[in-house]
């Protein structure tokens, strides 16, 4: 540690090899002060920035994790991508710092954070993400990223709250919510959706459309025995792509629900 000031001087040397050697040396010292000095050196040279970020990802102390975390709001895509992949590799140890990002109003920062939390897949991120959604972020892309992240996380409790996403004003958010429901499907979730289908007609039609479009097989097949869903789905299915119709037809036939399958292909009167 006594060498830190001397090594720091070489971070700004005229000779590139000396700069790289000084970066590596400070990385080997590995103290919080050394990490601060390296962080201050970033921003003028891509190769050196990568080298410094790789040191942060190896040292993994609080300062290093904070600096990696700060980098996911960088204006440089290559820097963000590298920092995000390293945070995913570090895993659960990085989750507490990432969760704190969700209180910021910066939509892009929230979205990148949600991407990383989903890829890490740690259960401790579930409640903060649900809290974020309960506060109804203005950005549809933030809501979308939140449901996408929840689809990748183990939702042992409270998965029923996902059904709120089916009534989001934006279709792509609804589909992300539907996929999160499909991934964590349970009879409780099925019952919750059946209740929504018995709500206002416009909302019920929209939810049925989302379920068909989202190709969420667990949800669709759970609802296939429900008369209300069948009626709503058959209003929309004829207008979907043939591949989607064929997909559901096969699922229904395989499950023995030939009556719904025949109505889908128009073999019998609906």
Buried (B, 14 or more C-beta within 10 A) or exposed (E): EEEBEEBBEBBEEEEEEBBBBBBEBBBEBBBEBBBBBBBEBBEEBEEBBBBBBBBBBEBBBEBBBBBBBBBBBBEEEEBBBBBBEBBBEBEEEBBBBBBEBBEEEEBBBBBBBBBBBBBBBBEEBBEBBBEBBEEEBEBBBBBBBBBBBBBBBEBEEEBBBBBBBBBBEEBBBBBBBBBBBBBBBBEEBBEBBBEBBEEEEEEBBBBBBBBBBBBBBBBBBBBBEBEEBBBBBBEBBEEBEEEBBEBBBEBBBEEEBEEBBBBBBEEEEE
